[in-house]
Amino acid sequence: MNPFPASDYIVAAFFLFCIATTVGGAFVAILTARVIRSVCGLMICCVGLAGLYFFLNSPFLALMEILIYIGAVCVTIVFAVMLAEPDEPPSGQNHGPGVLWGVVALVVSAAICWGLSQLSLRGPWVAPAARVNDGSIKAIGVSLLTTYSMAFELISLVLLVAIVGALVIARTGRTKP
């Protein structure tokens, strides 16, 4: 007799699908040479993250992930790329140092991932508080403006940098001789 109901398998499949979407979008974003394809990979990654937020019983954050990152940041980057003049890479380009830096980045990323996993597996975990947030918009608003106000402001700075970066891409594309 199977001790797990079918719904557990559906939830596990949804969770694995969200993880695969997030990781697959991230790989598309970093492994392609064209900016438009990288932005599409970023969009796919953000959709996977929104699914993970939804899986964690936070539909408000899932919707904000879609509205802010896909609806604002990615669309702004796409508009900046569309406004920029096309720039074809030279055909005889040497990829030697790029591969070396890719390997270095992979090793550093693996070391950070290993360190964080060891920290999470061996570190002491604090017991959850007795008070549980009900997930309402009012509770999220109070948390954002009290407990998590610094993180909220840092997210707004990230959005500002993304918009300024998109504008710089668009501006430099127009002024090239």
Z-matrix of the N, CA and C atoms (Angstrom, degrees):
N
C 1 1.448
C 2 1.529 1 108.89
N 3 1.311 2 116.72 1 135.69
C 4 1.465 3 122.25 2 -178.46
C 5 1.534 4 109.09 3 -82.94
N 6 1.342 5 118.08 4 121.15
C 7 1.470 6 119.51 5 -178.10
C 8 1.532 7 113.29 6 -75.24
N 9 1.330 8 118.13 7 -15.10
C 10 1.454 9 121.11 8 -177.20
C 11 1.523 10 109.81 9 -102.23
N 12 1.335 11 117.25 10 131.12
C 13 1.471 12 118.65 11 176.29
C 14 1.524 13 110.86 12 -73.23
N 15 1.324 14 115.33 13 165.13
C 16 1.465 15 120.63 14 -177.92
C 17 1.521 16 111.96 15 -62.48
N 18 1.318 17 117.35 16 -28.64
C 19 1.466 18 119.83 17 -179.40
C 20 1.523 19 111.58 18 -64.51
N 21 1.328 20 117.75 19 -31.70
C 22 1.464 21 119.70 20 177.26
C 23 1.521 22 111.34 21 -64.37
N 24 1.328 23 116.92 22 -37.44
C 25 1.456 24 120.36 23 178.10
C 26 1.527 25 111.44 24 -68.71
N 27 1.321 26 116.84 25 -35.90
C 28 1.468 27 120.56 26 177.82
C 29 1.518 28 110.22 27 -66.40
N 30 1.319 29 116.77 28 -42.98
C 31 1.471 30 120.93 29 178.47
C 32 1.526 31 110.23 30 -64.54
N 33 1.322 32 116.96 31 -42.51
C 34 1.463 33 119.84 32 178.28
C 35 1.524 34 111.14 33 -64.77
N 36 1.327 35 117.21 34 -38.67
C 37 1.469 36 120.27 35 177.86
C 38 1.534 37 110.74 36 -65.59
N 39 1.336 38 117.52 37 -39.98
C 40 1.465 39 120.78 38 177.53
C 41 1.524 40 110.64 39 -64.19
N 42 1.321 41 116.75 40 -42.16
C 43 1.461 42 120.81 41 178.72
C 44 1.530 43 110.69 42 -62.85
N 45 1.323 44 117.29 43 -46.10
C 46 1.464 45 120.48 44 178.79
C 47 1.518 46 111.83 45 -65.08
N 48 1.333 47 117.41 46 -35.48
C 49 1.457 48 120.97 47 176.64
C 50 1.527 49 110.42 48 -64.34
N 51 1.335 50 117.40 49 -42.40
C 52 1.473 51 120.44 50 178.72
C 53 1.527 52 111.03 51 -64.65
N 54 1.324 53 116.74 52 -40.49
C 55 1.465 54 119.88 53 177.88
C 56 1.524 55 110.30 54 -65.12
N 57 1.334 56 117.16 55 -44.80
C 58 1.461 57 120.54 56 -179.99
C 59 1.525 58 110.91 57 -63.49
N 60 1.333 59 117.62 58 -38.39
C 61 1.460 60 120.85 59 177.86
C 62 1.521 61 111.05 60 -65.04
N 63 1.321 62 116.86 61 -43.04
C 64 1.461 63 120.95 62 179.60
C 65 1.527 64 111.32 63 -64.15
N 66 1.320 65 116.93 64 -49.01
C 67 1.468 66 120.60 65 -178.22
C 68 1.527 67 110.64 66 -68.68
N 69 1.332 68 117.22 67 -41.31
C 70 1.465 69 120.11 68 178.66
C 71 1.518 70 111.91 69 -62.65
N 72 1.338 71 117.16 70 -43.39
C 73 1.460 72 120.20 71 176.87
C 74 1.516 73 112.53 72 -63.54
N 75 1.333 74 115.95 73 -37.13
C 76 1.467 75 119.31 74 178.12
C 77 1.527 76 110.74 75 -65.55
N 78 1.325 77 116.82 76 -41.54
C 79 1.470 78 119.64 77 177.75
C 80 1.519 79 111.58 78 -64.87
N 81 1.325 80 117.41 79 -40.57
C 82 1.465 81 119.96 80 176.71
C 83 1.525 82 109.48 81 -61.64
N 84 1.331 83 116.86 82 -41.17
C 85 1.463 84 120.74 83 -177.74
C 86 1.521 85 112.41 84 -65.21
N 87 1.311 86 118.35 85 -36.21
C 88 1.466 87 118.98 86 -174.58
C 89 1.516 88 113.85 87 -96.84
N 90 1.328 89 118.88 88 -18.75
C 91 1.457 90 119.97 89 -174.83
C 92 1.520 91 114.70 90 -98.09
N 93 1.314 92 118.42 91 -6.13
C 94 1.455 93 119.59 92 -179.30
C 95 1.522 94 110.62 93 -96.15
N 96 1.312 95 115.20 94 153.67
C 97 1.464 96 120.21 95 -178.27
C 98 1.525 97 112.18 96 -91.92
N 99 1.295 98 118.67 97 -17.87
C 100 1.466 99 121.89 98 -177.60
C 101 1.530 100 110.29 99 -94.81
N 102 1.323 101 115.63 100 138.96
C 103 1.457 102 121.34 101 -175.95
C 104 1.524 103 111.37 102 -66.73
N 105 1.319 104 117.59 103 -39.74
C 106 1.466 105 120.10 104 -178.96
C 107 1.524 106 110.31 105 -62.27
N 108 1.314 107 117.54 106 -41.90
C 109 1.462 108 120.43 107 178.25
C 110 1.527 109 110.80 108 -67.27
N 111 1.314 110 117.56 109 -34.92
C 112 1.459 111 120.32 110 176.37
C 113 1.527 112 111.08 111 -64.93
N 114 1.311 113 116.75 112 -40.44
C 115 1.466 114 120.52 113 178.40
C 116 1.525 115 109.85 114 -66.55
N 117 1.323 116 117.08 115 -38.46
C 118 1.474 117 120.00 116 176.53
C 119 1.528 118 110.23 117 -63.60
N 120 1.333 119 117.66 118 -40.04
C 121 1.460 120 121.10 119 175.26
C 122 1.517 121 111.76 120 -62.80
N 123 1.339 122 116.48 121 -38.96
C 124 1.461 123 120.42 122 176.47
C 125 1.521 124 110.68 123 -63.78
N 126 1.317 125 117.02 124 -39.75
C 127 1.461 126 120.16 125 177.55
C 128 1.529 127 111.19 126 -63.24
N 129 1.329 128 116.83 127 -44.42
C 130 1.463 129 120.59 128 178.72
C 131 1.528 130 110.39 129 -62.18
N 132 1.319 131 116.54 130 -41.16
C 133 1.459 132 121.39 131 178.20
C 134 1.527 133 110.98 132 -61.89
N 135 1.325 134 116.61 133 -41.92
C 136 1.467 135 120.67 134 179.60
C 137 1.528 136 111.78 135 -67.89
N 138 1.326 137 117.29 136 -33.38
C 139 1.470 138 119.83 137 175.41
C 140 1.530 139 109.68 138 -65.25
N 141 1.336 140 117.54 139 -41.40
C 142 1.460 141 120.63 140 176.36
C 143 1.520 142 112.11 141 -62.77
N 144 1.332 143 116.51 142 -40.45
C 145 1.469 144 119.71 143 176.85
C 146 1.518 145 111.45 144 -64.82
N 147 1.317 146 116.98 145 -39.13
C 148 1.468 147 119.92 146 176.84
C 149 1.521 148 110.08 147 -62.28
N 150 1.341 149 117.33 148 -38.83
C 151 1.461 150 119.76 149 176.32
C 152 1.519 151 111.70 150 -63.88
N 153 1.323 152 117.30 151 -37.81
C 154 1.464 153 120.04 152 177.52
C 155 1.528 154 111.01 153 -67.14
N 156 1.332 155 117.34 154 -39.07
C 157 1.469 156 119.60 155 175.14
C 158 1.521 157 110.72 156 -62.37
N 159 1.321 158 116.48 157 -41.30
C 160 1.459 159 119.98 158 178.36
C 161 1.524 160 110.21 159 -65.10
N 162 1.327 161 116.64 160 -39.12
C 163 1.456 162 121.28 161 177.59
C 164 1.525 163 110.89 162 -62.10
N 165 1.317 164 117.43 163 -32.65
C 166 1.468 165 122.18 164 179.79
C 167 1.527 166 112.89 165 -86.19
N 168 1.342 167 116.68 166 20.57
C 169 1.462 168 123.77 167 177.60
C 170 1.519 169 112.65 168 60.47
N 171 1.321 170 116.46 169 41.93
C 172 1.452 171 121.29 170 177.30
C 173 1.532 172 108.95 171 -132.70
N 174 1.331 173 116.84 172 72.66
C 175 1.468 174 119.02 173 -177.29
C 176 1.526 175 112.92 174 -65.96
N 177 1.326 176 117.81 175 -27.41
C 178 1.462 177 120.50 176 178.44
C 179 1.528 178 110.40 177 -64.93
N 180 1.341 179 116.73 178 -46.66
C 181 1.467 180 119.52 179 178.59
C 182 1.528 181 111.40 180 -66.53
N 183 1.325 182 117.28 181 -33.64
C 184 1.468 183 119.93 182 176.82
C 185 1.524 184 110.23 183 -63.43
N 186 1.309 185 116.80 184 -43.88
C 187 1.462 186 120.47 185 178.23
C 188 1.523 187 111.50 186 -66.24
N 189 1.319 188 117.81 187 -39.14
C 190 1.461 189 120.41 188 179.01
C 191 1.531 190 110.53 189 -67.70
N 192 1.332 191 117.53 190 -34.42
C 193 1.470 192 120.85 191 175.93
C 194 1.528 193 109.61 192 -60.59
N 195 1.309 194 116.45 193 -44.03
C 196 1.461 195 120.18 194 -179.50
C 197 1.524 196 110.61 195 -70.08
N 198 1.321 197 117.66 196 -45.43
C 199 1.465 198 120.26 197 -176.91
C 200 1.519 199 112.50 198 -67.72
N 201 1.324 200 117.41 199 -45.11
C 202 1.465 201 119.90 200 -173.39
C 203 1.525 202 111.43 201 -81.26
N 204 1.319 203 117.47 202 -53.42
C 205 1.459 204 118.68 203 -173.20
C 206 1.515 205 113.16 204 -77.96
N 207 1.325 206 117.41 205 -42.92
C 208 1.459 207 118.49 206 178.90
C 209 1.524 208 110.02 207 -81.45
N 210 1.322 209 116.37 208 -46.38
C 211 1.457 210 120.13 209 -175.40
C 212 1.506 211 114.70 210 -73.43
N 213 1.318 212 118.23 211 -26.26
C 214 1.463 213 119.58 212 -176.70
C 215 1.525 214 112.04 213 -111.21
N 216 1.315 215 116.89 214 -60.06
C 217 1.460 216 120.26 215 -173.11
C 218 1.521 217 111.45 216 -66.78
N 219 1.327 218 116.78 217 -52.88
C 220 1.474 219 119.19 218 -176.61
C 221 1.516 220 111.91 219 -65.63
N 222 1.314 221 117.18 220 -39.96
C 223 1.464 222 119.51 221 179.10
C 224 1.528 223 110.41 222 -66.85
N 225 1.320 224 118.27 223 -36.83
C 226 1.461 225 120.86 224 176.65
C 227 1.524 226 110.93 225 -63.80
N 228 1.317 227 117.21 226 -41.81
C 229 1.463 228 119.98 227 178.22
C 230 1.529 229 110.38 228 -64.64
N 231 1.330 230 116.95 229 -41.09
C 232 1.465 231 120.18 230 178.81
C 233 1.524 232 110.53 231 -62.58
N 234 1.333 233 117.91 232 -42.63
C 235 1.458 234 120.34 233 177.14
C 236 1.525 235 111.22 234 -63.21
N 237 1.327 236 117.77 235 -39.05
C 238 1.467 237 120.24 236 178.46
C 239 1.520 238 110.87 237 -64.57
N 240 1.316 239 116.74 238 -39.84
C 241 1.460 240 119.76 239 178.88
C 242 1.524 241 110.15 240 -67.88
N 243 1.320 242 117.16 241 -38.93
C 244 1.462 243 119.87 242 179.17
C 245 1.524 244 111.53 243 -66.89
N 246 1.325 245 117.51 244 -32.34
C 247 1.455 246 120.47 245 179.05
C 248 1.521 247 112.46 246 -77.68
N 249 1.320 248 116.46 247 -23.36
C 250 1.463 249 120.09 248 -179.43
C 251 1.523 250 109.66 249 -76.13
N 252 1.320 251 114.49 250 152.53
C 253 1.451 252 119.45 251 177.39
C 254 1.526 253 109.43 252 -75.28
N 255 1.321 254 118.56 253 148.31
C 256 1.465 255 119.50 254 179.87
C 257 1.523 256 110.89 255 -65.85
N 258 1.290 257 115.28 256 138.99
C 259 1.454 258 121.14 257 -179.30
C 260 1.522 259 107.65 258 -129.67
N 261 1.300 260 116.84 259 105.05
C 262 1.458 261 121.67 260 -179.22
C 263 1.519 262 109.07 261 -83.07
N 264 1.336 263 118.29 262 132.46
C 265 1.468 264 119.90 263 177.24
C 266 1.522 265 110.26 264 -71.66
N 267 1.333 266 116.95 265 148.70
C 268 1.471 267 119.22 266 177.43
C 269 1.522 268 110.32 267 -62.92
N 270 1.347 269 115.53 268 145.40
C 271 1.464 270 120.11 269 -174.24
C 272 1.524 271 112.91 270 -73.72
N 273 1.320 272 119.54 271 -29.81
C 274 1.453 273 122.34 272 -177.92
C 275 1.516 274 112.43 273 -95.14
N 276 1.311 275 118.17 274 45.81
C 277 1.451 276 121.67 275 -174.63
C 278 1.528 277 110.12 276 -83.64
N 279 1.340 278 117.38 277 137.66
C 280 1.447 279 123.09 278 179.42
C 281 1.527 280 108.98 279 -89.86
N 282 1.336 281 118.05 280 128.43
C 283 1.462 282 121.98 281 -177.61
C 284 1.525 283 112.29 282 -104.52
N 285 1.322 284 119.34 283 16.28
C 286 1.453 285 122.34 284 -177.42
C 287 1.517 286 114.32 285 -61.49
N 288 1.338 287 119.22 286 -58.06
C 289 1.466 288 119.20 287 -178.68
C 290 1.527 289 112.63 288 -66.08
N 291 1.340 290 117.25 289 -29.17
C 292 1.461 291 119.56 290 179.63
C 293 1.515 292 111.94 291 -64.49
N 294 1.335 293 117.25 292 -38.11
C 295 1.456 294 121.54 293 178.63
C 296 1.522 295 109.91 294 -68.24
N 297 1.332 296 116.71 295 -39.87
C 298 1.462 297 120.44 296 178.74
C 299 1.524 298 110.65 297 -61.93
N 300 1.313 299 116.93 298 -46.42
C 301 1.464 300 120.21 299 179.31
C 302 1.525 301 111.59 300 -66.49
N 303 1.327 302 116.41 301 -31.74
C 304 1.458 303 119.93 302 175.69
C 305 1.517 304 112.04 303 -64.04
N 306 1.340 305 115.84 304 -41.95
C 307 1.465 306 120.46 305 178.19
C 308 1.519 307 110.22 306 -66.31
N 309 1.331 308 117.27 307 -42.32
C 310 1.465 309 120.77 308 178.06
C 311 1.527 310 109.96 309 -61.37
N 312 1.321 311 117.33 310 -43.93
C 313 1.467 312 120.87 311 179.21
C 314 1.523 313 110.86 312 -63.42
N 315 1.327 314 117.70 313 -38.62
C 316 1.461 315 121.52 314 178.64
C 317 1.520 316 111.23 315 -65.10
N 318 1.329 317 117.13 316 -42.09
C 319 1.465 318 120.68 317 179.57
C 320 1.525 319 110.82 318 -66.37
N 321 1.322 320 116.96 319 -43.27
C 322 1.470 321 120.43 320 178.90
C 323 1.527 322 110.42 321 -64.57
N 324 1.318 323 117.01 322 -42.37
C 325 1.470 324 120.58 323 178.61
C 326 1.521 325 111.53 324 -63.21
N 327 1.327 326 116.84 325 -42.17
C 328 1.462 327 120.31 326 178.11
C 329 1.531 328 110.83 327 -63.75
N 330 1.328 329 117.37 328 -39.12
C 331 1.469 330 120.46 329 178.97
C 332 1.524 331 110.92 330 -65.73
N 333 1.321 332 116.93 331 -41.78
C 334 1.465 333 120.24 332 178.44
C 335 1.522 334 110.34 333 -65.40
N 336 1.332 335 117.01 334 -42.96
C 337 1.464 336 121.17 335 178.89
C 338 1.527 337 110.71 336 -62.50
N 339 1.325 338 117.22 337 -44.07
C 340 1.451 339 120.90 338 178.63
C 341 1.529 340 110.69 339 -62.78
N 342 1.330 341 116.88 340 -44.44
C 343 1.462 342 120.12 341 179.89
C 344 1.519 343 112.66 342 -62.98
N 345 1.331 344 116.77 343 -42.65
C 346 1.464 345 119.29 344 178.43
C 347 1.520 346 112.06 345 -67.18
N 348 1.328 347 116.78 346 -36.51
C 349 1.466 348 118.54 347 178.59
C 350 1.526 349 110.92 348 -68.00
N 351 1.336 350 117.07 349 -39.88
C 352 1.463 351 119.51 350 177.31
C 353 1.522 352 111.24 351 -65.75
N 354 1.323 353 116.37 352 -38.11
C 355 1.455 354 120.27 353 177.67
C 356 1.520 355 111.25 354 -63.98
N 357 1.331 356 115.92 355 -41.68
C 358 1.465 357 118.31 356 -178.69
C 359 1.515 358 112.28 357 -73.93
N 360 1.329 359 118.05 358 -30.64
C 361 1.460 360 120.06 359 -179.30
C 362 1.523 361 112.74 360 -80.37
N 363 1.315 362 117.07 361 -34.41
C 364 1.467 363 119.98 362 -174.57
C 365 1.525 364 114.00 363 -104.91
N 366 1.305 365 117.57 364 -13.56
C 367 1.454 366 120.55 365 -177.80
C 368 1.517 367 112.42 366 -77.28
N 369 1.326 368 116.89 367 158.11
C 370 1.465 369 119.63 368 178.32
C 371 1.537 370 110.27 369 -73.80
N 372 1.306 371 115.55 370 136.38
C 373 1.459 372 121.43 371 178.27
C 374 1.517 373 109.04 372 -102.72
N 375 1.307 374 115.54 373 132.85
C 376 1.449 375 120.96 374 178.48
C 377 1.524 376 108.20 375 -79.57
N 378 1.313 377 115.98 376 136.93
C 379 1.461 378 120.13 377 178.27
C 380 1.527 379 109.53 378 -65.31
N 381 1.323 380 117.51 379 141.83
C 382 1.464 381 118.97 380 -179.59
C 383 1.514 382 111.72 381 -64.22
N 384 1.321 383 114.59 382 148.80
C 385 1.458 384 120.26 383 -179.55
C 386 1.526 385 109.63 384 -68.43
N 387 1.306 386 115.57 385 156.40
C 388 1.464 387 120.60 386 -179.30
C 389 1.526 388 110.59 387 -69.03
N 390 1.332 389 116.54 388 -32.80
C 391 1.466 390 120.64 389 -178.74
C 392 1.524 391 109.00 390 -81.92
N 393 1.300 392 117.05 391 123.53
C 394 1.448 393 122.46 392 -179.33
C 395 1.521 394 108.49 393 -109.47
N 396 1.312 395 115.73 394 132.47
C 397 1.457 396 120.81 395 178.25
C 398 1.516 397 108.58 396 -70.32
N 399 1.321 398 117.13 397 133.47
C 400 1.464 399 120.12 398 -177.53
C 401 1.527 400 112.81 399 -80.90
N 402 1.329 401 118.83 400 -6.68
C 403 1.458 402 121.91 401 176.92
C 404 1.514 403 114.41 402 81.71
N 405 1.304 404 117.80 403 9.79
C 406 1.461 405 119.40 404 179.23
C 407 1.527 406 109.63 405 -74.16
N 408 1.301 407 115.52 406 161.96
C 409 1.463 408 120.09 407 -179.45
C 410 1.523 409 110.44 408 -64.55
N 411 1.317 410 117.66 409 -35.67
C 412 1.460 411 120.87 410 178.20
C 413 1.531 412 110.66 411 -63.45
N 414 1.338 413 117.25 412 -44.81
C 415 1.463 414 120.92 413 -179.99
C 416 1.525 415 110.60 414 -65.58
N 417 1.330 416 117.41 415 -38.72
C 418 1.466 417 120.51 416 177.81
C 419 1.525 418 110.30 417 -65.88
N 420 1.336 419 117.31 418 -42.07
C 421 1.463 420 120.93 419 178.40
C 422 1.517 421 111.88 420 -61.85
N 423 1.323 422 117.16 421 -43.69
C 424 1.468 423 120.97 422 178.55
C 425 1.527 424 109.94 423 -63.72
N 426 1.344 425 117.22 424 -41.70
C 427 1.468 426 120.24 425 179.24
C 428 1.526 427 111.43 426 -65.29
N 429 1.339 428 116.79 427 -40.48
C 430 1.462 429 119.83 428 -179.06
C 431 1.528 430 111.78 429 -66.71
N 432 1.307 431 117.45 430 -33.71
C 433 1.460 432 119.97 431 -176.61
C 434 1.517 433 113.63 432 -93.57
N 435 1.328 434 118.27 433 -3.70
C 436 1.470 435 120.56 434 177.63
C 437 1.528 436 110.44 435 -121.65
N 438 1.303 437 117.02 436 -74.72
C 439 1.463 438 121.54 437 -173.49
C 440 1.520 439 112.58 438 -69.82
N 441 1.341 440 116.31 439 -43.47
C 442 1.465 441 120.39 440 -173.04
C 443 1.524 442 112.62 441 -109.38
N 444 1.314 443 117.76 442 31.89
C 445 1.463 444 119.77 443 -176.54
C 446 1.537 445 111.81 444 -67.05
N 447 1.331 446 118.01 445 -35.56
C 448 1.461 447 120.01 446 179.76
C 449 1.534 448 110.90 447 -66.57
N 450 1.321 449 117.17 448 -44.32
C 451 1.467 450 120.31 449 177.78
C 452 1.523 451 110.78 450 -63.42
N 453 1.320 452 117.15 451 -37.71
C 454 1.461 453 121.91 452 178.43
C 455 1.530 454 110.33 453 -62.61
N 456 1.316 455 117.14 454 -42.16
C 457 1.460 456 120.88 455 178.59
C 458 1.526 457 111.53 456 -69.72
N 459 1.328 458 117.71 457 -37.02
C 460 1.461 459 120.19 458 177.06
C 461 1.525 460 111.88 459 -65.07
N 462 1.323 461 117.26 460 -36.09
C 463 1.465 462 120.20 461 176.18
C 464 1.526 463 110.06 462 -64.51
N 465 1.326 464 116.86 463 -39.66
C 466 1.466 465 118.48 464 178.36
C 467 1.530 466 110.68 465 -66.05
N 468 1.334 467 118.41 466 -33.87
C 469 1.464 468 120.61 467 175.82
C 470 1.531 469 111.28 468 -67.35
N 471 1.332 470 117.35 469 -38.30
C 472 1.465 471 120.53 470 177.18
C 473 1.521 472 110.06 471 -62.39
N 474 1.323 473 117.15 472 -42.41
C 475 1.465 474 120.46 473 177.56
C 476 1.523 475 111.26 474 -63.53
N 477 1.324 476 117.29 475 -40.24
C 478 1.458 477 120.88 476 178.45
C 479 1.532 478 110.85 477 -63.45
N 480 1.333 479 117.19 478 -43.70
C 481 1.466 480 120.53 479 178.95
C 482 1.528 481 110.40 480 -64.08
N 483 1.334 482 117.55 481 -38.58
C 484 1.470 483 120.17 482 179.16
C 485 1.522 484 110.81 483 -64.42
N 486 1.315 485 117.42 484 -41.58
C 487 1.465 486 120.48 485 -179.92
C 488 1.523 487 110.67 486 -68.51
N 489 1.341 488 117.43 487 -42.87
C 490 1.464 489 120.11 488 178.03
C 491 1.533 490 110.06 489 -64.51
N 492 1.327 491 117.48 490 -39.71
C 493 1.462 492 120.28 491 177.20
C 494 1.516 493 112.18 492 -62.53
N 495 1.317 494 117.08 493 -40.16
C 496 1.463 495 120.19 494 177.09
C 497 1.525 496 110.86 495 -65.31
N 498 1.315 497 116.59 496 -38.25
C 499 1.465 498 119.40 497 177.88
C 500 1.526 499 111.16 498 -67.82
N 501 1.323 500 118.03 499 -37.42
C 502 1.465 501 121.10 500 177.71
C 503 1.521 502 110.31 501 -64.78
N 504 1.337 503 116.72 502 -41.17
C 505 1.466 504 120.05 503 177.20
C 506 1.521 505 109.84 504 -61.02
N 507 1.322 506 116.61 505 -43.62
C 508 1.465 507 120.23 506 -179.06
C 509 1.529 508 110.71 507 -67.14
N 510 1.301 509 117.63 508 -40.46
C 511 1.469 510 121.15 509 -177.39
C 512 1.524 511 111.97 510 -68.54
N 513 1.327 512 117.17 511 -45.14
C 514 1.462 513 119.38 512 -179.18
C 515 1.505 514 111.43 513 -68.39
N 516 1.311 515 118.71 514 -26.25
C 517 1.440 516 120.91 515 177.84
C 518 1.512 517 111.69 516 -69.77
N 519 1.318 518 118.70 517 -30.57
C 520 1.470 519 122.26 518 -178.90
C 521 1.526 520 112.34 519 -80.74
N 522 1.336 521 117.83 520 -31.54
C 523 1.471 522 119.78 521 -171.78
C 524 1.520 523 113.04 522 -91.91
N 525 1.317 524 119.69 523 -0.44
C 526 1.461 525 120.25 524 179.40
C 527 1.521 526 109.81 525 -66.94
N 528 1.351 527 117.22 526 141.56
C 529 1.474 528 119.35 527 -178.51
C 530 1.501 529 112.65 528 -72.14
